Amino acid sequence: MKPQAAPPSISVIVPVGARRAADIGALYREYRSNVAATGATHEFIFVLDGPRPEARRALETLLREGEEFTIVNLTRNFGEAAALTAGFERSSGGTIVTLPAYPQIEPADIRKLLAGLSTADMVIGYRWPRHGNALDRARRAAFHGLVNWVTGARLRDLGCGARAMRRQVLEEIDLYGDQHRFLPILAMRLGFRVSETPMRQSALDRHARIYRPREYMHHLLDLFSIFFLMRFTKKPLRFFGMLGAATFGVGAVLIAYLGMDRLLFSEPLADRPALLLAALLLVLGMQVFALGLLGELIIFTHARGLKDYRVEEIIQYPDAVAASDSGSDSAPADPAASPEMRATAPPAVTA
Amino acid sequence: MSGAKSTTRDGNIDAAQRTASPRGPGLAPRLSVIVPLYNEQESVRPLYEAIVRALEELGRPFEMVFVDDGSKDDTVPVAASLARHDSRLRIVKFRRNYGQTAAMAAGIEHANGEVLVTMDGDLQNDPADIALLLEQIDAGFDLVVGWRHNRQDKLITRKIPSRIANWLIGRVTGVPIHDNGCSLKAFRASLIKRIPLYSEMHRFIPAMASIAGPRVAQIRVRHHARRWGQSKYGLSRIYKVLLDLMVIKTIASFASRPLRWFALLSLPLFALAFFAFGQTAVDLLMDGEDAISLPIAGSGVIFLGSALILLCSGALAELIYARGDVRDREFLKLTQTILAGPRNPETDRAL
């Protein structure tokens, strides 16, 4: 894409959250010079997620110095996914690049990210070579192993904030909560091509991180939510039904055993606490199953808006060589057909 | 399978039906043939030729919608080369593999005909049978299901499980169909376009359609052994079918009155609670407080509590239905017959 006048070809979105560079101005200059080096027109959008007075002061100073970028200031901390969405709504570029607000990768590698877009709809960076102690590595390996196993993806660094994608990707993804981490997985689910590219880890990012137990918990819950979203959104009963049936089954077996004991060996039921357990399991199984039915009902009553599939293109040639003698295609049965009609979009950036 | 003949519909469809009622061959409803394709590069061309041969004999205007479900082989190029010479062929290409239900749903969405015929892409159905299906549609049926009476598949892994499944589906939905798995079906577009299809419902299209109370006909169709490629749908696991059946039961009989469904589920729990409390009361009255069995009384409490929670779930389900966008009244419109006496031309016109 050649540099052109009005809308820039690249929109860079930097969500500024709790974790941010001490000197955001310096980071911005580095990012800018490297994006500019690709020769494409670009715009920068900083999204301040909550009141970040010193970041805002630094950015305003830059604005006064004549730098051109947009600041979107959110009134409270909405989370990175929301910040990205807010930035995206302000953006106009055909290519969206997200960059972390702290030195995580070598800015010089941004061009690799953009170059990757010629063969993919979305490119995400992974820090390589990666520094960190054994514990850190083990934690990462476990997390990514689980994610890849659950989603069938093959990703190495979901925590990397450097991503580049065609505008269409973000247009179609409904991002909420903490799903920014799973952006590539959500994109894959919609049928976009996602690739990874190695980026050198910034020297400032090389310290070992200490995570609090709460964060492990959050990671795990995120994983569960993505697991559920990927596998069972359209068929909740598959999930709840299995779980419920298994619980119910265990309870039923236990009840049967107790009943046999009572009938065959006259073991009185009355003083068997196992009866309580069996009843509990039975009931729990039914409840979980009922939750699944509720889920199905939600899906069914909203099935109008659901679309399971994404159409890449529709191929039909208007009356070509041997036009049909029956003349069927000129009949104006439904002029508003093929609302999905969309040409294959061109590859986004060839910097 | 009662063959109520003349059907009058509401709105535009009504008008269209009336003008078309003295059916010459030119006035017959437009026909769309929908074929989901997944890695069928060898089958595409013979399939296309067979369909064209069969339908040109009929002398009706028709179109073909081939839905490519993210094939990894040359299915799309082959189909596209066919489309280049035939404007009646439309190819809907998915971005990735979404499964057969999605392919059917996409085909139905992108078809413009008044009668839609679905069939398999692997040449196991014979396009020559389409004529038989259409006869039934012309006779006033809304849904015609093919029935592979001499099925060319493996007995143990394919035929027996499907026979059991069909029997179960018939019992649960009250629409006894011999062969739900046969893809060769014909629908009135006005009906099937309004039926939500998602998840893996393609096996249950007649059952799903039963929410609209269609007039269903079944006819025997030919079934050929697979010539090319692998069978993509192996022994479907029984639990999936069972859970899907549960979903269909929930949707078809109870979507508009979910509280009843949940109340029905909670009945056995109420009964168990009643017995447990009865036993406790008897113990209490006969032998005093020391004779009460804690496990039995506890089980009673659990059963009662759970039954109440199930009822609450039912209330929640009512809420979901009330806020959803699917209603019985739109389904009944799809199949209703309006009889108006000829002696009163005023009301007739009002319809």
Interface residues (C-beta under 8 A of the other chain):
Chain A: L190 G191 F192 K234 K235 L237 R238 G241 M242 A245 L269 A270 D271 R272 P273 A274 L275 L276 A279 L280 V283 L284 M286 Q287 A290 L291 L293 L294 E296 L297 I298 I299 F300 T301 H302 A303 R304 G305 L306 D308 Y309 R310 V311 E312 E313 I314 I315 Q316 Y317 P318 D319 A320 V321 A322 A323 S324 S326 G327 S328 D329 A331 A333 D334 A337 S338 E340
Chain B: R30 E56 G59 R60 P61 F62 E63 G70 V76 A79 A80 A83 R84 H85 D86 S87 R88 L89 R90 I91 V92 K93 F94 R95 R96 Y98 G99 T101 A102 A103 A105 A106 H110 N112 G113 E114 P196 Y198 S199 E200 Y239 K240 L243 D244 M246 V247 T250 I251 A255 P258 W261 F262 L265 L269 L272 S293 L294 P295 I296 G298 S299 I302 F303 G305 S306 I309 L310 S313 L316 A317 I320 Y321 R323 G324 D325 V326
